[in-house]
Amino acid sequence: MKEAGTASNFKSGQDLLDPDERAKAIARVQKAIRVAMLENAEDAAARVRRCPRCGSEAVVKKGVSKAGDQRYLCNDCKRTYGARTELVFCRSHLSKDVWMRYAECFVDQKTLRVCAKECGVSLKVAFTMRHRIIDLLSALDGPSSVVDKTN
């Protein structure tokens, strides 16, 4: 199952999964989503030490967003950002529950129309969600990080 990328590795290996492996794959995709959404406060704190645009460490706090998240100002490039800026899920207004349901649909390789119906989103949003998950999986370190039949 060692192929070019995690996303293609994931898709090609789905036909071979038994129910236990399917559950593990769903759990791994959901964990990747949770990590990418910065649910862990320590991850968020570590992320804001550098400006995501210029990489400068000359950063100061600058108010809060409407959602109550801390905002920051880079003293070098003079741009503001939050802990979620430029992440895979940075502009998603969908709840974590919708993403977790979509992870199951993704693992089961359901069509976009079925995914949209099951998650209560439009077809266009389902398409965007699929590509965000593919981008997320492609960004993971190893090609076996999502589905690894050797474990």
Number of C-alpha atoms within 10 A of each C-alpha: 15 12 12 10 17 25 22 16 21 23 15 13 15 16 11 9 15 10 8 9 16 18 13 16 23 23 17 16 24 20 15 19 22 15 13 18 19 19 12 11 10 9 14 16 12 10 16 22 17 15 25 20 13 11 13 14 14 13 21 14 14 14 13 12 11 7 6 8 12 16 18 22 19 23 14 13 14 11 14 19 21 21 23 19 17 12 15 18 18 14 10 15 7 12 8 15 10 13 19 19 16 25 25 19 20 20 17 17 14 13 12 20 15 14 26 20 12 13 18 14 16 14 15 12 17 21 16 14 24 18 13 17 23 18 14 19 23 18 14 15 10 12 21 19 16 21 25 16 11 6 6
